[in-house]
């Protein structure tokens, strides 16, 4: 009896995507599963045929070989037989070693059955003040949680999963391929070792269902932009009571209108009037904790000069220490002068001269004159 075309077995077209293949396989596997058709030899034959077809078409290398050569691709050891064996060419030999020694070499084996739930990511934006002082907040995340109707077992209330008749509860099946004996995850139970005769009506046997969960999150003081916070066990619930994954919070700190952060230090640019810069005195500057600090500005302070306020910067994560605050002075030129103010400035200019009151500009133009004289020579 000749073998049926694998695409016909799965009921899909040749250009079907991996998602279409998986969807069709799951539907037909449930229909022809031996547990649902006890004593039906034809259903058992079709179930085996279905697994063989899917095992080839889900693998890119085997699928490419099948699309080119058909069933002949897996005869006489060519390009590997269905089920993941094969010759020493292509990826067959590497696949064998991965499956045989993957766990011993620290790698993850394929399959694995009802394993741990997926990890989730949540992006959260906080203010610079929140990063400084910390924050307690609540977030709502869509996730998969354990089904309340069956307590995550996947079985209808009053029933229990039974041992898988295919693998006899081992969760794995063995297949002889040439000189090798390959151990694979049982396709009937997905590696759990048990099957469900009466699936839960609420979760359809998955043991979990979609819901929105509210979590209380503590953002510690001193976090930086890009900080990742791990919440163990707050990810998606595992299949049929398996452990849940983790939730990872990725923090983004919003730009601040007054402060720029550099590590544990903060920088602030403060405008100072020309009179205050010339005569000196005290000014008040804002701080990251929302208070004010007094800063003494010496007489003759120039624009761009920085002053350090020790211990007025950001909090340091998991430490009582704090960074420093650096205040950059920006001397402001007066605008919208009255007639009298103009007269006073004119008198000041005539009285003071440029040599003593503006030494930097005087020295600069002296250098310019020397440069011009050298060019003329």
Secondary structure, 3 states (H helix, E strand, C coil): CCCCCHHHHHCCCCCCCHHHHHHHHHHHHHHHCCCCCCCCHHHHHHHHHHHHHHHHHCCHHHHHHHHHHHHHHHCCCCCCCCCCCCCCCCCHHHHHHHHHHCCCCCCCCCCCCCCCCCCEEEEEEECHHHHHHCEEEEEEEEEEEECCCCCCCCECCCCCCEECCCCCCCCEEEEEECCEEEEEECCCCCCCCEECCCECCCCCCCCEEEEEEEEEEEECCCCCCCCEEEECCCCCCCHHHCCCCCEEEEEEECCCCCEEEECCEEEEEEEEEHHHHHHCEEEEEECCCCCEEEEEECCCCCCCCEEEECCCCCEECCEEEECCEEEEEEEECCCCCCHHHHHHHHHHHHHHCCCCCCHHHHHHHHHHHHHHHHHHC
